[in-house]
Amino acid sequence: MKISREVRIGILVTLAILMFFIGFNFLKNTNVFSNNKEYYCFYQNVDGLQPSAVVMIRGMNVGHVTEMEILDTKGVKVTFTIQKKIDIPVGTIANLVSTDLLGTKNISLEPGKGPGSMPTGSELSANKPGGMVDNVTAELTPRLRELKATIKSFDSTLVFVNQIVGKENQQTITDALKSIKVTADNLAVLTGSLKNEGTEIAAILHNASSFTGNLAKSNDTITQLLSHVNSFTRTLEKAPIGKAVTDLQEAVAGLNSVVAKVNKSDGSLGLLINNKDLYTNLNASLGTLNALMADIKAHPSKYINVNLIGGKRKD
């Protein structure tokens, strides 16, 4: 039997359309020949949910979204299929959750407690809990508010500091910083000098250590010396210092009286000191006495007559 050209073209077109339909649904992650169970739910907003999005139970992929339709009364109707072997208990909730930071949404089924299973084609309760992005946003929002308040406080502080540090004080601060730099340079020079004098400093410290050691060795002697000093101090405390001071004052008063009388020319000593004529006569008498003594030494026989035999001195 010969097939006409038109029939062959029709068969090829039909096969092409069938292949296109199967391929299109395959790209949508829809198995045309599958007998998976189908369910649906309603969301007010499905931002981030795409057709062929994954349907999960406890993190495991068990199906995918097949269709989304907007209904004015209930929101967005989302239809999805589940593998036939997966049991959907009564009370199961379809949660719309975020899976990444880009906001991509998937459906996570939270199995109910039953009893019984949800028949295919049933409506599941829908919920849109905060996903990862929502949770991060909820955590960051208070922190951002605190950061904003902190920034405002910091800005106010800077304004206050700018008011304090005016043009008049800027030069003062600059001079102070320069002084600090000079001080730091001087400290660096001093540190270098100390480093160079390290040997001498070590010798001084060694001598100080030796001196301290000698003091420690002489501790008994120093203690004995301090004991003697203490004994001497106690002796001084017991001594009649008051009486000695009184006697000294009386002696000084008597001496002052004598000096006063001498100055007033009372008595021979006063006259000798204050009378010039008496001094001159006394000096002359001493001169004559000296001359007499010299003549006696030169001519003793003239003044002393010694007769050893008993004769008489001749005049």
C-alpha positions in Angstrom: 0.0 0.0 0.0 1.5 3.2 -1.1 1.2 6.2 1.3 0.6 9.5 -0.5 2.8 12.4 0.0 0.2 14.5 1.7 -0.4 11.8 4.4 3.3 11.5 5.0 3.6 15.3 5.4 0.6 15.2 7.8 2.2 12.5 9.9 5.5 14.4 10.1 3.7 17.6 11.1 1.7 15.7 13.8 4.9 14.1 15.1 6.7 17.5 15.1 3.8 19.1 17.1 3.8 16.1 19.5 7.6 16.3 19.9 7.3 20.1 20.5 4.6 19.6 23.1 6.5 16.9 24.9 9.8 19.0 24.8 8.0 22.1 26.0 6.5 20.3 29.0 9.9 18.6 29.6 11.5 22.0 29.8 8.8 23.0 32.3 9.8 19.9 34.3 6.3 18.4 33.4 6.1 14.7 32.6 3.3 14.3 30.0 3.0 10.6 30.6 3.3 10.8 34.4 0.4 9.9 36.7 1.7 12.0 39.7 -0.8 13.4 42.1 -1.8 17.1 41.6 -2.6 19.6 44.3 -3.1 23.4 44.5 -3.1 26.3 46.9 -3.5 30.0 47.0 -1.0 32.8 47.9 -1.6 36.5 48.0 1.9 37.2 46.6 4.2 34.7 44.8 7.2 37.1 44.2 10.2 34.9 43.3 8.1 31.7 42.6 8.5 30.5 39.0 6.8 27.7 37.1 8.8 24.4 37.5 9.8 25.6 41.0 10.7 22.7 43.3 8.3 21.2 45.8 10.0 19.8 48.9 9.2 17.7 52.0 11.8 17.9 54.7 14.3 19.2 52.2 13.8 16.5 49.6 12.5 17.3 46.1 9.2 15.4 45.6 7.5 17.5 42.9 7.4 20.8 41.0 5.1 23.7 40.2 3.1 23.1 37.0 0.9 26.2 36.7 0.2 29.6 38.3 -3.0 31.5 37.8 -4.2 34.9 39.1 -7.7 34.9 40.6 -9.1 38.2 41.8 -10.9 36.7 44.8 -8.3 34.4 46.3 -5.0 35.7 44.9 -2.7 33.5 42.9 -3.6 29.8 42.4 -0.5 27.6 42.3 -0.8 24.1 41.0 1.9 21.5 41.6 2.4 17.8 41.3 3.8 15.3 43.8 5.2 11.9 43.2 2.6 9.2 43.4 4.5 7.3 46.1 4.5 10.3 48.4 1.6 10.4 50.9 0.2 13.8 51.8 -1.5 13.6 55.2 -4.6 15.7 56.1 -3.6 19.1 57.4 -0.5 19.4 55.3 0.5 23.1 54.8 2.3 24.4 51.7 4.9 27.0 52.9 6.3 29.4 50.4 10.0 29.8 51.4 13.1 31.5 50.1 16.0 29.3 49.1 18.8 31.8 48.4 19.8 35.4 48.9 18.4 36.3 45.4 14.9 35.8 46.6 14.1 32.5 44.7 11.0 30.8 46.1 10.1 27.2 46.4 7.3 25.3 48.1 8.0 23.3 51.2 5.3 21.0 52.4 4.8 20.7 56.1 3.1 17.3 56.6 -0.1 17.3 58.7 -0.9 14.9 61.5 -3.9 13.3 59.7 -5.7 11.1 60.0 -6.0 10.1 56.4 -4.4 11.4 53.2 -5.3 14.3 51.0 -6.8 13.0 47.7 -5.3 14.2 44.4 -6.7 17.5 43.2 -7.3 18.8 46.7 -6.5 22.3 48.0 -3.8 22.6 50.6 -3.5 25.3 53.2 -1.0 27.9 52.2 1.5 29.8 54.3 4.2 32.3 53.6 6.6 32.2 56.6 9.7 34.4 56.7 12.3 32.8 54.5 16.1 33.2 54.9 16.1 36.7 53.3 13.1 37.7 55.4 14.8 36.5 58.6 18.0 38.2 57.7 16.0 41.4 56.9 14.2 41.1 60.2 17.5 40.7 62.0 19.3 43.5 60.2 16.5 46.1 60.4 16.9 46.8 64.2 20.7 46.8 63.7 20.4 49.2 60.8 18.3 51.5 63.0 20.8 51.3 65.8 23.6 52.0 63.3 21.7 55.0 62.0 21.2 56.4 65.5 24.9 55.8 66.2 25.9 57.6 63.0 23.7 60.5 64.0 25.3 60.7 67.4 28.8 60.5 65.9 27.9 63.3 63.5 26.7 65.4 66.4 29.9 64.7 68.2 32.0 65.7 65.2 30.0 68.9 64.9 30.7 69.6 68.6 34.4 68.8 68.1 34.6 71.1 65.1 33.0 73.9 67.2 35.5 73.4 70.0 38.5 73.1 67.6 38.0 76.3 65.8 40.5 78.2 63.6 41.9 79.8 66.8 42.7 76.5 68.4 43.9 74.7 65.3 47.3 76.5 65.5 47.5 75.7 69.2 46.9 72.0 68.5 49.5 72.1 65.7 52.1 73.7 68.0 51.3 71.1 70.7 51.8 68.3 68.1 55.1 69.8 67.1 56.2 70.0 70.7 55.2 66.4 71.2 57.3 65.5 68.1 60.3 67.4 69.5 59.9 65.7 72.8 59.8 62.3 71.1 62.9 63.2 69.2 64.7 64.2 72.4 63.6 61.0 74.0 65.0 59.1 71.1 68.4 60.9 71.4 68.4 60.3 75.1 67.7 56.6 74.6 70.6 56.5 72.1 72.9 58.2 74.6 71.8 55.8 77.3 72.4 52.9 75.0 75.9 54.2 74.2 76.6 54.7 77.9 75.4 51.2 78.7 78.8 50.0 79.9 79.3 52.9 82.3 75.8 52.5 83.7 76.4 48.8 84.2 79.6 49.6 86.1 77.8 52.2 88.2 75.1 49.6 89.0 77.8 47.1 89.8 79.5 49.5 92.2 76.1 50.3 93.8 75.5 46.6 94.2 78.9 46.2 95.8 78.3 49.2 98.1 75.0 47.6 99.1 76.7 44.3 99.7 79.4 46.0 101.9 76.6 47.8 103.8 74.9 44.4 104.4 78.2 43.0 105.6 78.8 46.0 107.9 75.3 45.8 109.3 76.4 44.6 112.7 79.0 47.4 113.0 76.4 50.1 111.9 74.0 48.7 114.4 76.6 48.9 117.2 77.5 52.5 116.1 73.8 53.5 116.2 73.5 51.9 119.6 76.5 54.0 120.8 74.9 57.1 119.3 71.7 56.3 121.0 73.5 55.8 124.4 75.3 59.1 123.9 71.9 60.8 123.1 70.4 59.4 126.3 73.4 60.6 128.3 72.9 64.1 126.8 69.3 64.0 127.8 70.3 63.2 131.4 73.1 65.8 131.6 72.3 69.1 133.4 72.5 71.1 130.3 70.1 73.7 131.7 72.4 74.5 134.7 75.5 74.6 132.4 73.7 77.1 130.1 72.7 79.2 133.2 76.3 79.2 134.5 77.6 80.1 131.0 75.1 83.0 130.8 76.3 84.3 134.3 79.9 84.0 133.2 79.2 86.0 130.0 77.3 88.6 132.0 80.4 89.0 134.4 82.7 89.3 131.4 80.5 91.9 129.9 80.6 93.8 133.2 84.4 93.7 133.2 84.7 94.8 129.6 82.3 97.7 130.4 84.4 98.8 133.3 87.6 98.6 131.2 85.9 100.7 128.5 84.9 103.3 131.2 88.5 103.6 132.5 87.6 102.2 135.9 90.7 100.7 137.6 94.3 100.3 136.5 93.5 98.1 133.5 91.0 100.6 132.2 93.4 103.5 132.7 96.2 101.5 131.0 94.1 100.8 128.0 92.3 104.1 127.7 95.0 106.6 129.1 97.7 107.3 126.5 100.0 109.1 128.9 100.1 106.2 131.2 101.0 104.0 128.3 103.8 106.4 127.3 105.2 106.5 130.8 105.0 102.8 131.3 106.8 102.3 127.9 109.5 104.7 129.0 109.9 102.9 132.3 110.3 99.6 130.5 112.9 101.2 128.3 114.9 102.4 131.3 114.5 99.0 133.0 115.9 97.3 129.9 118.9 99.7 129.8 119.6 99.0 133.5 119.4 95.2 133.0 121.8 95.6 130.0 124.3 97.6 132.2 124.0 95.0 135.0 124.9 92.3 132.6 127.8 94.3 131.3 129.2 95.5 134.7 127.9 93.2 137.4 130.8 94.1 139.7 129.5 97.6 139.7 126.3 96.6 141.4 127.2 93.3 143.2 130.3 93.2 145.6 131.4 89.7 146.5 134.5 89.4 148.9 135.5 85.8 149.1 138.5 86.4 151.4 136.9 88.8 153.8 138.5 92.0 152.6 136.6 95.2 152.4 135.4 96.7 149.2 137.2 99.7 148.1 135.2 102.7 147.2 
